[in-house]
């Protein structure tokens, strides 16, 4: 199946969007976990993580 210019463009755009969304999620989820861990006692972490 031959690749077309449009197909390569769409694939590149999809990969860039996927990487951007993944980086954004990492920037949101990591600090949220740090805040949760700092705000509870070490014994209470399993309760906070499971909820």
N, C-alpha and C positions, 0 to 999 in steps of 0.2 A: 504494500500500500504506500504510494508516494506521499511524502510530506508536502504540504502546501505552505505558502508564506503565512496565510491566515491560521493554519493549524499550529505552526511553530509559535506565532504570536500569542495565540490563546493559551498554549501550554506554558509559555514563559510568564504570561500574566497570571495564570493560575498558580504557578510555583511561587511567584513573588508575593501574591496575596496570601498564600498559605504560610509563608515565612513571616510575613508581617503580623498576621493574626497570632501565630505561635509565639513570636517575641512579645507581643502585647499581653498575651495570657501569662507568660512567664513573669513579666514585670508586675502583674497584678497579684498573682497567686503567691509568689515568694514572699513579698512583704506582708501579706495577710497572714501567712503562717507564722512569721516572726512576731507579729503583733499578738497573735493568739497565744503563742508560747510564752511571751514576756508577761502577759496579763494574768496568768494563772499559776498556781503552785505546781511544782513538778509532778506531784501525785494526782493532780486534776487534769493533766494533759490528755489521758485517754478519753475522759468524758467529753472534753471540748472537741477533740478530733473526731469522735464517733458521732457527734450530733450534727 
